[in-house]
Amino acid sequence: MYYVYILKWDIKYYIWYTNDLEKRFAEHIGWLTPTTKKMWTLYIIWYFIKKTKTEAIKLERMIKKNGHIDHWINHETFVQYGGCSSVG
C-alpha cells in the first residue's frame, strides 16, 4: 500500500508518495529531508491510499501537474490526517 500525501507549510504545499506515512512524516518534522528542512511549521493534512507504487506515482504527478491543490484536498477520496501537528 502506498500513500500520496500533501504537506502544508505556510501557504505552500508539498506533495509526495511513500509506503510508510508515519515514518516519512517523522522524517519531515525531524528535518531529515532536504526539501522540507527549511519548513519550520509543517503539517501533513491529506493523504490518498493507492495499492501500488505505480498508481501512487501517477496520482502524485497528476496533482503536481494540475496545480489545483484545492480541488484535490476537497476530493471525497482524500483522507484528512488526524495527527497533523508539527514543530514550530
Helices and strands as residue ranges (DSSP letters): E 2-9, E 12-18, H 21-29, E 43-50, H 53-66, H 69-73, E 79-80
